[in-house]
Amino acid sequence: MRVKDKVAIVVGGASGIGRATAQLLAKEGARVVIADINIENANKIADGIKADGGEAVAMKVDMTKEEETIEMVKATLDRYGQIDILANIAGGSMGPFIRDAFVPFAESTKEMWDRIIDINLNGARNCTRAVINHMMERGSGKIVNVSSIAAIDGQPKAVDYAAAKAGIIAFTKSLGLEMAPYGIQVNCVTPGGVASERLQALAKEREDKGQQGLDTKKLAQPEELARVILLLVSDEVSHMIGENIILAGARGQAR
């Protein structure tokens, strides 16, 4: 087992890449905290992991609220006594808890800009800030952030999302350099289109309305991203600092 007895917080672990990552880390021996605003789905994933012989607990967390991320870390330490892995996966450009449709920048509002930045950049900041002192004191830790190919290629009508995800890459690189002397590795994974539950639901909705659909067969599966995240948080990788791994076979279709 590649992360046996490690304690991992997976933010956004109730669906998509987060769900696949939580399941894989548990299968590889980690004790997993599934942190998500959707507590019903988080509980289902945790129950499934436990049914398969793994260890997991669900926590309802809105990572855009700093006080909730601090409580998440406290509850994890109270339960397990340590945190070895933080996977900042929650985010997105459209869907439940985010927004119903893309909007041209000329029609955008400051409120929606702040909302998208909160979900896709500030949330990762809050979770990382909440756990970083513990990792520094222990002299070890693995943090993986998830960006989007929109940060590199751009995404029309989702300027806010692309800007936030570009911030994630810069956040990763800068924090990776700062934390390296403390034995903490910070890296990033940048996907193109991923066949998450949210994107598959969107594809079906478009199809039902007779609109141009998304070819989800061309998208990466969440499990593929999870395998890369597993590699980054395992002991197999010890000299990767502030790197951004791009897996974008389906460019042009947002995560």
Order of alpha helices (4+ residues) and beta strands (2+ residues): beta-alpha-beta-alpha-beta-alpha-beta-alpha-alpha-beta-alpha-alpha-beta-alpha-alpha-beta
